[in-house]
Amino acid sequence: MAGRVFLRGKTYHIALSYKGVEYRKSALTDKKREAENLLAYYLGQCARGDFHGFEDTATLTIGEMLTDLVDDAKRRQLRDLTTLTVKVKPMQREWGTLPAANLTERHIDLYIKQRAAEGRAPATINAEMQYLQQAFKIVLRKKLLDKMPHVPRLKFSNARQGFFETEDVERVISHLPQHLHDVVRFAFLTGWRKREITTLEWRDVQDGTIRLRPVISKNAEGRVLIVVGELAELIDRRRAERLDLIPYVFHLGGKYIKQFYFHWRKACRLAGVTGKLFHDLRRTAVRNMVRAGVPERTAMAISGHKTRTIFDRYNIVNEEDIRQGLLQTQKYISQNERRSLTPFLGENRTRDAHGHVPRL
């Protein structure tokens, strides 16, 4: 097995010999380093026994391109593999047999309009477009295509405004199955994401602390909680219900808790807070920490927010916050007015029965 890089005109080509057969292909570049990288990619396939000749760009379909994206995610053991698999299916159905080189911006525009007409949310459509773009970047990197179409995104505001008051949370809990009660309370207290809670294991709870493993965290960074107060009571309850050989802190009869969307939606409807999301508990926890005077850096460390921008979006105010803000402002103005009048009125001026200084 041997390979070489050579120039033909201004374009580099690669050639390799595999099982007595020589294969040649344009590297579609005028940079020798890129051609060498492409040759190394195919030589790696030969070494693994996966080489089946150079792919014909005319027959590389969108379906195959998206399948390669999923396979790449599996090899890299990405956390969002399930989401990726679901998101690419509609595009595979629509364009599965279409040559990748023939996909145009017109195709993409029509697909976006079709998905919107089906009632798909802008965020869902944008996620699909993101995966399509990633798939194209992979084939471009492998020099299977020399260009890709523009992949647009829909503009929309993704900032939600939902949050809970304590009484709302307790009403929702009262309508949920027992195994979800402490899941909700944990989210309300800590602001952790759903998956971070449901995958929490007893090995993560030791010596009065809870340590989130980086592999579970969305941003791949671990963090620590100190088990105190209501959180300590919650962990004690879970420990009392712990089953031998079951690693999960929160479980359903010893089984991992996967999805509970329908339970959640029904409980919110019965509690009179229709439309609330489980993720609203995360926003609520952040808001409660800020209201309680917890330093923002500490609150971010607890909830796992990596950027200040996202944290600020979750620090939502409601009508009571605004009312208190106006009252505090008016109190400040009133106090300043009295201070400014003091030099003119004198500190020892006689006050009336209500303690007010008579006006001059």
One Martini backbone bead per residue (centre of mass of N, CA, C, O) as a GRO file, in nm:
protein
  360
    1MET     BB    1   0.091   0.039   0.027
    2ALA     BB    2   0.065   0.345  -0.165
    3GLY     BB    3   0.143   0.703  -0.204
    4ARG     BB    4   0.066   1.017  -0.389
    5VAL     BB    5   0.161   1.349  -0.494
    6PHE     BB    6   0.037   1.556  -0.773
    7LEU     BB    7   0.067   1.758  -1.053
    8ARG     BB    8  -0.206   1.916  -1.258
    9GLY     BB    9  -0.115   2.188  -1.325
   10LYS     BB   10  -0.276   2.356  -1.043
   11THR     BB   11  -0.359   2.065  -0.949
   12TYR     BB   12  -0.394   1.834  -0.715
   13HIS     BB   13  -0.313   1.489  -0.682
   14ILE     BB   14  -0.399   1.147  -0.614
   15ALA     BB   15  -0.231   0.829  -0.529
   16LEU     BB   16  -0.304   0.469  -0.498
   17SER     BB   17  -0.224   0.142  -0.370
   18TYR     BB   18  -0.464  -0.141  -0.376
   19LYS     BB   19  -0.449  -0.459  -0.426
   20GLY     BB   20  -0.297  -0.388  -0.717
   21VAL     BB   21  -0.450  -0.107  -0.734
   22GLU     BB   22  -0.486   0.199  -0.896
   23TYR     BB   23  -0.565   0.524  -0.763
   24ARG     BB   24  -0.728   0.828  -0.881
   25LYS     BB   25  -0.739   1.187  -0.774
   26SER     BB   26  -0.869   1.484  -0.724
   27ALA     BB   27  -0.813   1.736  -0.469
   28LEU     BB   28  -0.926   2.028  -0.529
   29THR     BB   29  -0.627   2.170  -0.510
   30ASP     BB   30  -0.333   2.406  -0.461
   31LYS     BB   31  -0.263   2.249  -0.190
   32LYS     BB   32  -0.051   2.019  -0.069
   33ARG     BB   33  -0.148   1.971   0.222
   34GLU     BB   34  -0.441   1.892   0.148
   35ALA     BB   35  -0.364   1.650  -0.027
   36GLU     BB   36  -0.218   1.494   0.200
   37ASN     BB   37  -0.465   1.467   0.383
   38LEU     BB   38  -0.636   1.306   0.183
   39LEU     BB   39  -0.444   1.069   0.153
   40ALA     BB   40  -0.443   0.991   0.454
   41TYR     BB   41  -0.740   0.916   0.468
   42TYR     BB   42  -0.726   0.676   0.260
   43LEU     BB   43  -0.497   0.519   0.398
   44GLY     BB   44  -0.663   0.463   0.649
   45GLN     BB   45  -0.874   0.291   0.508
   46CYS     BB   46  -0.678   0.075   0.414
   47ALA     BB   47  -0.575  -0.012   0.696
   48ARG     BB   48  -0.886  -0.095   0.783
   49GLY     BB   49  -1.049  -0.204   0.518
   50ASP     BB   50  -1.252   0.052   0.396
   51PHE     BB   51  -1.168   0.053   0.105
   52HIS     BB   52  -1.375   0.134  -0.218
   53GLY     BB   53  -1.281   0.373  -0.334
   54PHE     BB   54  -1.360   0.648  -0.496
   55GLU     BB   55  -1.587   0.872  -0.473
   56ASP     BB   56  -1.867   0.975  -0.649
   57THR     BB   57  -1.994   1.288  -0.663
   58ALA     BB   58  -2.248   1.218  -0.847
   59THR     BB   59  -2.350   0.978  -0.621
   60LEU     BB   60  -2.360   1.155  -0.381
   61THR     BB   61  -2.591   1.170  -0.140
   62ILE     BB   62  -2.776   1.308   0.101
   63GLY     BB   63  -2.827   1.049   0.258
   64GLU     BB   64  -2.524   0.970   0.282
   65MET     BB   65  -2.427   1.230   0.415
   66LEU     BB   66  -2.608   1.204   0.674
   67THR     BB   67  -2.504   0.927   0.759
   68ASP     BB   68  -2.213   1.020   0.803
   69LEU     BB   69  -2.283   1.212   1.032
   70VAL     BB   70  -2.387   0.999   1.228
   71ASP     BB   71  -2.132   0.821   1.230
   72ASP     BB   72  -1.947   1.042   1.339
   73ALA     BB   73  -2.101   1.078   1.609
   74LYS     BB   74  -2.056   0.789   1.709
   75ARG     BB   75  -1.746   0.792   1.715
   76ARG     BB   76  -1.752   1.058   1.913
   77GLN     BB   77  -1.977   1.039   2.129
   78LEU     BB   78  -2.221   1.216   2.121
   79ARG     BB   79  -2.486   1.346   2.309
   80ASP     BB   80  -2.681   1.433   2.040
   81LEU     BB   81  -2.757   1.174   1.874
   82THR     BB   82  -3.064   1.152   1.893
   83THR     BB   83  -3.129   1.429   1.777
   84LEU     BB   84  -2.984   1.393   1.510
   85THR     BB   85  -3.145   1.149   1.402
   86VAL     BB   86  -3.420   1.299   1.398
   87LYS     BB   87  -3.346   1.560   1.223
   88VAL     BB   88  -3.253   1.400   0.948
   89LYS     BB   89  -3.502   1.243   0.843
   90PRO     BB   90  -3.660   1.454   0.671
   91MET     BB   91  -3.420   1.495   0.469
   92GLN     BB   92  -3.402   1.201   0.375
   93ARG     BB   93  -3.689   1.193   0.258
   94GLU     BB   94  -3.659   1.438   0.057
   95TRP     BB   95  -3.320   1.382  -0.041
   96GLY     BB   96  -3.192   1.095  -0.047
   97THR     BB   97  -3.137   1.070  -0.389
   98LEU     BB   98  -2.993   1.335  -0.403
   99PRO     BB   99  -2.741   1.484  -0.521
  100ALA     BB  100  -2.531   1.687  -0.355
  101ALA     BB  101  -2.444   1.866  -0.607
  102ASN     BB  102  -2.773   1.943  -0.664
  103LEU     BB  103  -2.808   2.116  -0.426
  104THR     BB  104  -3.007   2.398  -0.366
  105GLU     BB  105  -3.138   2.686  -0.245
  106ARG     BB  106  -3.421   2.620  -0.346
  107HIS     BB  107  -3.457   2.357  -0.197
  108ILE     BB  108  -3.424   2.479   0.086
  109ASP     BB  109  -3.651   2.688   0.081
  110LEU     BB  110  -3.882   2.485   0.032
  111TYR     BB  111  -3.833   2.319   0.287
  112ILE     BB  112  -3.880   2.543   0.495
  113LYS     BB  113  -4.172   2.605   0.410
  114GLN     BB  114  -4.281   2.320   0.459
  115ARG     BB  115  -4.213   2.301   0.763
  116ALA     BB  116  -4.378   2.550   0.847
  117ALA     BB  117  -4.655   2.438   0.737
  118GLU     BB  118  -4.633   2.188   0.951
  119GLY     BB  119  -4.549   2.348   1.236
  120ARG     BB  120  -4.259   2.410   1.266
  121ALA     BB  121  -4.025   2.534   1.446
  122PRO     BB  122  -3.764   2.741   1.404
  123ALA     BB  123  -3.567   2.575   1.581
  124THR     BB  124  -3.601   2.311   1.424
  125ILE     BB  125  -3.513   2.411   1.146
  126ASN     BB  126  -3.232   2.515   1.233
  127ALA     BB  127  -3.125   2.240   1.324
  128GLU     BB  128  -3.138   2.107   1.047
  129MET     BB  129  -2.950   2.312   0.905
  130GLN     BB  130  -2.704   2.258   1.079
  131TYR     BB  131  -2.668   1.957   0.995
  132LEU     BB  132  -2.638   2.007   0.695
  133GLN     BB  133  -2.383   2.179   0.717
  134GLN     BB  134  -2.208   1.966   0.855
  135ALA     BB  135  -2.220   1.759   0.626
  136PHE     BB  136  -2.082   1.938   0.414
  137LYS     BB  137  -1.813   1.984   0.568
  138ILE     BB  138  -1.719   1.693   0.554
  139VAL     BB  139  -1.708   1.663   0.238
  140LEU     BB  140  -1.513   1.899   0.201
  141ARG     BB  141  -1.281   1.785   0.371
  142LYS     BB  142  -1.275   1.518   0.172
  143LYS     BB  143  -1.316   1.621  -0.131
  144LEU     BB  144  -1.616   1.547  -0.255
  145LEU     BB  145  -1.643   1.859  -0.266
  146ASP     BB  146  -1.612   2.214  -0.377
  147LYS     BB  147  -1.912   2.285  -0.274
  148MET     BB  148  -2.179   2.484  -0.120
  149PRO     BB  149  -2.466   2.579  -0.016
  150HIS     BB  150  -2.663   2.799   0.118
  151VAL     BB  151  -2.755   2.800   0.473
  152PRO     BB  152  -3.017   2.906   0.627
  153ARG     BB  153  -3.180   3.115   0.876
  154LEU     BB  154  -3.403   3.179   1.117
  155LYS     BB  155  -3.556   3.454   1.262
  156PHE     BB  156  -3.563   3.454   1.626
  157SER     BB  157  -3.696   3.437   1.946
  158ASN     BB  158  -3.561   3.229   2.226
  159ALA     BB  159  -3.673   3.391   2.465
  160ARG     BB  160  -3.801   3.300   2.755
  161GLN     BB  161  -4.059   3.383   3.028
  162GLY     BB  162  -4.069   3.143   3.214
  163PHE     BB  163  -4.205   3.096   3.553
  164PHE     BB  164  -4.205   3.021   3.900
  165GLU     BB  165  -4.383   2.974   4.176
  166THR     BB  166  -4.400   2.796   4.455
  167GLU     BB  167  -4.706   2.722   4.436
  168ASP     BB  168  -4.690   2.610   4.149
  169VAL     BB  169  -4.501   2.374   4.200
  170GLU     BB  170  -4.678   2.226   4.411
  171ARG     BB  171  -4.919   2.179   4.223
  172VAL     BB  172  -4.774   2.011   4.013
  173ILE     BB  173  -4.671   1.788   4.203
  174SER     BB  174  -4.961   1.687   4.293
  175HIS     BB  175  -4.997   1.572   3.970
  176LEU     BB  176  -4.763   1.379   4.004
  177PRO     BB  177  -4.578   1.132   4.017
  178GLN     BB  178  -4.381   1.030   4.271
  179HIS     BB  179  -4.101   0.997   4.104
  180LEU     BB  180  -4.111   1.331   4.029
  181HIS     BB  181  -4.097   1.516   4.275
  182ASP     BB  182  -3.778   1.540   4.325
  183VAL     BB  183  -3.704   1.633   4.047
  184VAL     BB  184  -3.844   1.910   4.065
  185ARG     BB  185  -3.714   2.013   4.329
  186PHE     BB  186  -3.424   2.007   4.228
  187ALA     BB  187  -3.465   2.210   3.997
  188PHE     BB  188  -3.573   2.446   4.178
  189LEU     BB  189  -3.303   2.467   4.356
  190THR     BB  190  -3.059   2.447   4.113
  191GLY     BB  191  -3.104   2.456   3.781
  192TRP     BB  192  -3.095   2.197   3.651
  193ARG     BB  193  -3.099   1.981   3.415
  194LYS     BB  194  -3.271   1.708   3.336
  195ARG     BB  195  -3.035   1.515   3.258
  196GLU     BB  196  -2.861   1.578   3.511
  197ILE     BB  197  -3.069   1.449   3.704
  198THR     BB  198  -3.144   1.159   3.578
  199THR     BB  199  -2.813   1.080   3.576
  200LEU     BB  200  -2.779   1.071   3.864
  201GLU     BB  201  -2.547   0.928   4.094
  202TRP     BB  202  -2.427   0.795   4.388
  203ARG     BB  203  -2.123   0.853   4.314
  204ASP     BB  204  -2.193   1.178   4.319
  205VAL     BB  205  -2.265   1.121   4.635
  206GLN     BB  206  -2.038   1.278   4.869
  207ASP     BB  207  -1.966   1.426   5.157
  208GLY     BB  208  -2.196   1.655   5.110
  209THR     BB  209  -2.181   1.612   4.788
  210ILE     BB  210  -2.228   1.714   4.440
  211ARG     BB  211  -2.095   1.565   4.138
  212LEU     BB  212  -2.070   1.668   3.817
  213ARG     BB  213  -2.011   1.515   3.537
  214PRO     BB  214  -1.887   1.615   3.237
  215VAL     BB  215  -2.044   1.399   3.057
  216ILE     BB  216  -2.330   1.530   3.145
  217SER     BB  217  -2.269   1.799   3.077
  218LYS     BB  218  -2.332   2.022   2.830
  219ASN     BB  219  -2.033   2.182   2.866
  220ALA     BB  220  -1.821   1.969   2.984
  221GLU     BB  221  -1.861   2.064   3.295
  222GLY     BB  222  -1.808   2.044   3.609
  223ARG     BB  223  -1.979   2.034   3.938
  224VAL     BB  224  -2.079   2.171   4.265
  225LEU     BB  225  -2.268   2.060   4.553
  226ILE     BB  226  -2.407   2.152   4.855
  227VAL     BB  227  -2.560   1.963   5.111
  228VAL     BB  228  -2.838   2.159   5.207
  229GLY     BB  229  -3.117   2.165   5.356
  230GLU     BB  230  -3.350   2.076   5.135
  231LEU     BB  231  -3.142   1.908   4.979
  232ALA     BB  232  -3.078   1.714   5.212
  233GLU     BB  233  -3.365   1.605   5.243
  234LEU     BB  234  -3.389   1.491   4.959
  235ILE     BB  235  -3.149   1.292   4.974
  236ASP     BB  236  -3.261   1.131   5.211
  237ARG     BB  237  -3.508   1.024   5.063
  238ARG     BB  238  -3.354   0.880   4.837
  239ARG     BB  239  -3.190   0.693   5.024
  240ALA     BB  240  -3.443   0.545   5.142
  241GLU     BB  241  -3.511   0.448   4.820
  242ARG     BB  242  -3.280   0.275   4.777
  243LEU     BB  243  -3.143   0.040   4.549
  244ASP     BB  244  -2.992  -0.227   4.481
  245LEU     BB  245  -2.784  -0.177   4.196
  246ILE     BB  246  -2.889   0.120   4.177
  247PRO     BB  247  -2.743   0.420   4.060
  248TYR     BB  248  -2.990   0.602   4.080
  249VAL     BB  249  -3.142   0.862   4.243
  250PHE     BB  250  -3.350   0.868   4.005
  251HIS     BB  251  -3.643   0.654   3.980
  252LEU     BB  252  -3.838   0.368   3.834
  253GLY     BB  253  -3.817   0.087   3.984
  254GLY     BB  254  -3.494   0.107   3.889
  255LYS     BB  255  -3.541   0.291   3.648
  256TYR     BB  256  -3.475   0.495   3.408
  257ILE     BB  257  -3.555   0.826   3.345
  258LYS     BB  258  -3.675   0.965   3.067
  259GLN     BB  259  -3.976   1.045   2.978
  260PHE     BB  260  -4.241   1.314   3.098
  261TYR     BB  261  -4.426   1.495   2.922
  262PHE     BB  262  -4.724   1.404   2.977
  263HIS     BB  263  -4.720   1.440   3.281
  264TRP     BB  264  -4.643   1.739   3.278
  265ARG     BB  265  -4.876   1.855   3.109
  266LYS     BB  266  -5.105   1.755   3.290
  267ALA     BB  267  -5.015   1.893   3.556
  268CYS     BB  268  -5.026   2.185   3.448
  269ARG     BB  269  -5.324   2.185   3.378
  270LEU     BB  270  -5.433   2.112   3.667
  271ALA     BB  271  -5.263   2.369   3.797
  272GLY     BB  272  -5.297   2.627   3.595
  273VAL     BB  273  -5.002   2.609   3.397
  274THR     BB  274  -5.019   2.622   3.103
  275GLY     BB  275  -4.709   2.581   2.913
  276LYS     BB  276  -4.509   2.481   3.093
  277LEU     BB  277  -4.171   2.415   3.156
  278PHE     BB  278  -3.917   2.248   3.290
  279HIS     BB  279  -3.706   2.477   3.219
  280ASP     BB  280  -3.840   2.696   3.406
  281LEU     BB  281  -3.693   2.604   3.664
  282ARG     BB  282  -3.420   2.722   3.585
  283ARG     BB  283  -3.503   3.016   3.571
  284THR     BB  284  -3.614   3.030   3.860
  285ALA     BB  285  -3.354   2.968   4.016
  286VAL     BB  286  -3.198   3.213   3.920
  287ARG     BB  287  -3.392   3.429   4.021
  288ASN     BB  288  -3.386   3.344   4.323
  289MET     BB  289  -3.085   3.392   4.371
  290VAL     BB  290  -3.082   3.693   4.305
  291ARG     BB  291  -3.299   3.779   4.513
  292ALA     BB  292  -3.122   3.653   4.760
  293GLY     BB  293  -2.811   3.762   4.695
  294VAL     BB  294  -2.656   3.592   4.510
  295PRO     BB  295  -2.386   3.571   4.356
  296GLU     BB  296  -2.349   3.535   4.024
  297ARG     BB  297  -2.110   3.336   4.020
  298THR     BB  298  -2.248   3.133   4.207
  299ALA     BB  299  -2.505   3.084   4.044
  300MET     BB  300  -2.355   2.978   3.791
  301ALA     BB  301  -2.220   2.736   3.938
  302ILE     BB  302  -2.487   2.593   4.009
  303SER     BB  303  -2.641   2.594   3.717
  304GLY     BB  304  -2.422   2.606   3.464
  305HIS     BB  305  -2.348   2.881   3.353
  306LYS     BB  306  -2.113   3.007   3.118
  307THR     BB  307  -2.273   3.265   3.029
  308ARG     BB  308  -2.395   3.580   3.081
  309THR     BB  309  -2.616   3.602   2.868
  310ILE     BB  310  -2.789   3.360   2.956
  311PHE     BB  311  -2.824   3.444   3.249
  312ASP     BB  312  -2.975   3.713   3.191
  313ARG     BB  313  -3.222   3.580   3.052
  314TYR     BB  314  -3.311   3.428   3.330
  315ASN     BB  315  -3.329   3.711   3.481
  316ILE     BB  316  -3.644   3.751   3.554
  317VAL     BB  317  -3.913   3.963   3.559
  318ASN     BB  318  -4.194   4.083   3.735
  319GLU     BB  319  -4.443   4.266   3.865
  320GLU     BB  320  -4.324   4.264   4.153
  321ASP     BB  321  -4.047   4.369   4.081
  322ILE     BB  322  -4.146   4.639   3.967
  323ARG     BB  323  -4.292   4.743   4.216
  324GLN     BB  324  -4.044   4.741   4.403
  325GLY     BB  325  -3.871   4.928   4.230
  326LEU     BB  326  -4.055   5.179   4.247
  327LEU     BB  327  -4.062   5.206   4.555
  328GLN     BB  328  -3.757   5.240   4.594
  329THR     BB  329  -3.731   5.494   4.419
  330GLN     BB  330  -3.930   5.675   4.575
  331LYS     BB  331  -3.778   5.657   4.844
  332TYR     BB  332  -3.516   5.783   4.742
  333ILE     BB  333  -3.632   6.055   4.651
  334SER     BB  334  -3.757   6.140   4.921
  335GLN     BB  335  -3.490   6.141   5.082
  336ASN     BB  336  -3.342   6.353   4.903
  337GLU     BB  337  -3.539   6.583   4.951
  338ARG     BB  338  -3.492   6.608   5.258
  339ARG     BB  339  -3.189   6.662   5.243
  340SER     BB  340  -3.205   6.925   5.061
  341LEU     BB  341  -3.385   7.087   5.287
  342THR     BB  342  -3.220   7.104   5.554
  343PRO     BB  343  -3.042   7.369   5.521
  344PHE     BB  344  -3.306   7.556   5.508
  345LEU     BB  345  -3.467   7.448   5.772
  346GLY     BB  346  -3.324   7.299   5.972
  347GLU     BB  347  -3.279   7.071   6.231
  348ASN     BB  348  -3.463   7.250   6.469
  349ARG     BB  349  -3.726   7.253   6.358
  350THR     BB  350  -4.046   7.256   6.401
  351ARG     BB  351  -4.277   7.001   6.435
  352ASP     BB  352  -4.543   6.836   6.388
  353ALA     BB  353  -4.752   6.576   6.481
  354HIS     BB  354  -4.620   6.406   6.222
  355GLY     BB  355  -4.305   6.508   6.180
  356HIS     BB  356  -4.328   6.764   6.007
  357VAL     BB  357  -4.201   7.019   5.825
  358PRO     BB  358  -4.284   7.318   5.776
  359ARG     BB  359  -4.349   7.528   5.539
  360LEU     BB  360  -4.238   7.848   5.417
   0.00000   0.00000   0.00000
